[in-house]
Amino acid sequence: STLFPYTTLFRSSIIVYVESCDTELIVHASDGRSLNNRTGISQWEALLGPGFIRIHRAFLVNIKYAKLESQDTVSVGDAKLPVSRQYQKDLKDLL
């Protein structure tokens, strides 16, 4: 798997959220580190599994760090991220 080296550097438990920016992807960790990578967000979603939820086409968040601020906003750490309508129901059921 192309993600293997990243999963050893970043245990999934410290990944706060994954952000997709055009052709690049940024993995944000709870220790303040971030990792840039070109793997698609869907591949990360499959790899990270059930502890993570997609909230937007560009964001995948770790449930243990996520707090629902409003119907369309989630906070994870210091970041406030948008929740698209497509994912609102799943997120509300989970949090």
Summary of the structure (lengths in Angstrom):
residues: 95
radius of gyration: 12.4
end to end distance: 30.8
largest distance: 36.5
contacts: 264
relative contact order: 0.19
helix: 35%
strand: 41%
